[in-house]
Amino acid sequence: MKHLRTVNDVMTHAVISIDRATAFKDIVEALRMWNVSALPVRAQDGQVVGVVSEADVLLKPQSPDTAHDTTAEQLMTRPATTVTKDATIPTAARLMARGHLKRLPVVDGDGRLVGVVSRGDLLKVFLRPDEDIGAEIRELIMYQLIPHGYAEVRVHVANGIAYLDGSLPDPAMEDVVVRAAGTVPGVIDVKADFTVPVSA
């Protein structure tokens, strides 16, 4: 069962990038050929130093006499907004929303480019089969939150909505279980109907 929790789980690992010296014509050709909206610019050590987007190309018009001398160094937006490969999917989504970005370069702990994540990649979590989501919720509840044998929790997921029922040993556990289930990627909403044993 694949747990889609981090950027590394959904990103594109094969990534097209350019260096500072890449010429204007080659940038335009790469954007067209690979059908992408932006290209990360890498330094010699692999670190991301900027991004050249379609907007950078279109909003910085070049005359026929100077276009051949224009490079990625002159066009790129810097510093680049990047996300680490171990960042959570919601973290990447917030960065994209804040910067009105369609794609983010993904870097390792040293800032070196390891992939690219797009809005479409982040939406993959909502395409998970309900069975996978339910299995992950059961694993989370029964093996991490509640000692085995002290609760009977039934989980059913339909169209991304998690339905939880059964019995819990403590009324205070219901809020913990519901919040935990809501963190599982692909869950849209959680509906709970638990009973708590009455003390003798």
C-alpha positions as CSV (number, residue, x, y, z in Angstrom):
1,M,0.0,0.0,0.0
2,K,1.5,3.4,-1.0
3,H,1.2,6.2,1.5
4,L,1.1,9.5,-0.4
5,R,2.4,11.8,2.4
6,T,5.4,13.8,1.1
7,V,6.4,15.6,-2.1
8,N,8.8,12.8,-2.9
9,D,5.8,10.4,-3.2
10,V,4.1,12.4,-6.0
11,M,6.8,14.5,-7.7
12,T,8.3,13.9,-11.2
13,H,11.8,12.6,-10.7
14,A,13.0,13.1,-14.3
15,V,13.3,16.8,-14.6
16,I,14.4,19.2,-17.4
17,S,16.6,22.0,-16.2
18,I,18.9,24.6,-17.7
19,D,22.0,26.4,-16.6
20,R,22.7,30.1,-16.3
21,A,24.3,30.4,-19.7
22,T,21.4,28.8,-21.6
23,A,20.5,31.1,-24.5
24,F,17.1,32.7,-25.1
25,K,16.3,30.6,-28.1
26,D,17.2,27.4,-26.4
27,I,15.0,28.3,-23.4
28,V,12.0,28.9,-25.6
29,E,12.6,25.7,-27.5
30,A,12.9,23.7,-24.2
31,L,9.6,25.1,-22.9
32,R,7.9,24.2,-26.1
33,M,9.5,20.8,-26.6
34,W,8.8,19.6,-23.0
35,N,5.4,21.3,-22.7
36,V,6.3,22.9,-19.4
37,S,5.5,26.3,-18.0
38,A,8.8,26.9,-16.2
39,L,12.4,25.6,-16.1
40,P,14.7,25.4,-13.0
41,V,18.1,27.1,-13.5
42,R,20.9,25.1,-11.9
43,A,24.4,26.1,-10.8
44,Q,27.3,23.8,-11.5
45,D,26.9,22.1,-8.1
46,G,23.3,21.3,-8.9
47,Q,21.8,23.9,-6.6
48,V,18.7,25.7,-7.9
49,V,19.5,29.4,-8.4
50,G,16.4,30.6,-10.2
51,V,13.5,29.7,-12.4
52,V,12.7,30.9,-16.0
53,S,9.0,30.7,-16.7
54,E,6.9,31.4,-19.7
55,A,6.0,34.8,-18.2
56,D,9.7,35.7,-17.8
57,V,10.2,35.0,-21.5
58,L,7.0,36.8,-22.6
59,L,7.3,39.8,-20.3
60,K,10.9,40.6,-21.1
61,P,10.7,41.1,-24.8
62,Q,13.9,40.8,-26.8
63,S,14.7,42.6,-30.0
64,P,16.0,40.5,-32.9
65,D,19.4,42.1,-32.4
66,T,19.8,41.3,-28.7
67,A,17.8,38.1,-28.2
68,H,20.7,35.8,-29.2
69,D,22.8,37.4,-26.4
70,T,20.1,37.0,-23.7
71,T,20.7,34.1,-21.2
72,A,18.8,32.4,-18.4
73,E,20.9,34.4,-16.0
74,Q,19.3,37.6,-17.2
75,L,15.7,36.2,-17.5
76,M,15.4,34.1,-14.4
77,T,13.4,34.9,-11.3
78,R,15.5,34.6,-8.2
79,P,15.6,33.4,-5.6
80,A,13.6,30.4,-6.8
81,T,10.8,29.2,-4.6
82,T,11.6,25.5,-3.9
83,V,10.3,22.8,-1.7
84,T,12.2,19.9,-0.1
85,K,11.4,16.4,-1.1
86,D,10.4,15.4,2.4
87,A,7.9,18.3,2.8
88,T,4.3,17.4,3.2
89,I,1.9,17.7,0.3
90,P,-0.1,20.5,2.1
91,T,3.1,22.4,2.6
92,A,3.8,22.3,-1.2
93,A,0.2,23.3,-2.0
94,R,0.5,26.3,0.3
95,L,3.7,27.5,-1.4
96,M,2.1,27.2,-4.8
97,A,-1.0,29.0,-3.7
98,R,1.0,31.8,-2.0
99,G,3.2,32.4,-5.1
100,H,0.5,31.6,-7.7
101,L,2.8,28.9,-9.1
102,K,2.0,25.9,-11.3
103,R,5.2,24.0,-10.6
104,L,7.9,23.9,-7.9
105,P,11.5,22.7,-8.1
106,V,12.1,20.0,-5.5
107,V,15.5,20.0,-3.7
108,D,17.3,17.7,-1.3
109,G,18.8,18.8,2.0
110,D,21.7,20.6,0.2
111,G,19.5,22.5,-2.2
112,R,20.3,20.3,-5.2
113,L,17.5,19.7,-7.7
114,V,16.0,16.2,-7.5
115,G,12.6,16.7,-9.2
116,V,9.7,18.9,-9.9
117,V,6.2,18.9,-8.4
118,S,3.1,20.3,-10.2
119,R,-0.4,21.1,-9.1
120,G,-1.5,18.0,-10.9
121,D,1.0,15.9,-8.9
122,L,-0.5,17.2,-5.7
123,L,-4.0,16.3,-6.8
124,K,-3.0,12.6,-7.0
125,V,-3.8,12.1,-3.3
126,F,-7.5,12.7,-4.1
127,L,-7.4,9.9,-6.7
128,R,-6.4,7.2,-4.2
129,P,-8.8,4.2,-4.1
130,D,-11.1,4.3,-1.1
131,E,-9.8,0.9,-0.1
132,D,-6.2,2.2,0.2
133,I,-7.4,5.2,2.2
134,G,-9.5,2.9,4.6
135,A,-6.6,0.6,5.1
136,E,-4.3,3.4,6.0
137,I,-6.8,4.8,8.5
138,R,-7.2,1.4,10.1
139,E,-3.4,1.0,10.4
140,L,-3.1,4.5,11.9
141,I,-5.9,4.0,14.5
142,M,-5.3,0.4,15.6
143,Y,-1.5,0.3,15.6
144,Q,-0.5,3.9,16.5
145,L,-3.3,5.6,18.4
146,I,-5.1,2.9,20.4
147,P,-3.5,-0.1,22.2
148,H,-4.5,-3.3,20.4
149,G,-7.6,-5.0,21.9
150,Y,-8.9,-1.9,23.7
151,A,-11.1,-0.6,21.0
152,E,-13.3,-1.9,18.1
153,V,-13.2,0.6,15.3
154,R,-14.9,0.0,11.9
155,V,-13.8,2.1,9.0
156,H,-15.6,2.5,5.7
157,V,-14.5,5.0,3.0
158,A,-16.8,6.1,0.2
159,N,-15.8,8.8,-2.3
160,G,-13.1,10.1,0.0
161,I,-15.4,10.4,3.0
162,A,-14.3,8.3,6.0
163,Y,-17.1,6.8,8.1
164,L,-15.9,5.6,11.6
165,D,-18.0,3.7,14.1
166,G,-17.5,1.2,16.9
167,S,-16.5,1.6,20.5
168,L,-13.7,3.5,22.2
169,P,-12.3,3.0,25.7
170,D,-12.4,6.7,26.5
171,P,-14.7,9.5,25.2
172,A,-11.6,11.8,24.8
173,M,-10.2,9.4,22.2
174,E,-13.0,10.3,19.7
175,D,-11.5,13.7,18.8
176,V,-8.0,12.3,18.6
177,V,-9.2,9.5,16.2
178,V,-11.2,11.8,14.0
179,R,-8.4,14.4,13.7
180,A,-5.9,11.6,12.9
181,A,-8.2,10.1,10.2
182,G,-8.5,13.5,8.6
183,T,-4.8,13.8,8.1
184,V,-4.7,10.7,5.9
185,P,-4.1,11.9,2.3
186,G,-7.2,11.6,0.2
187,V,-9.6,12.0,3.0
188,I,-12.2,14.7,2.2
189,D,-14.3,14.5,5.4
190,V,-14.7,12.3,8.5
191,K,-18.0,11.1,9.9
192,A,-17.8,9.4,13.3
193,D,-20.4,7.6,15.4
194,F,-18.7,5.9,18.4
195,T,-20.0,4.4,21.6
196,V,-18.2,4.5,24.9
197,P,-18.6,1.6,27.3
198,V,-20.5,2.6,30.5
199,S,-18.5,2.0,33.7
200,A,-20.1,-0.4,36.2
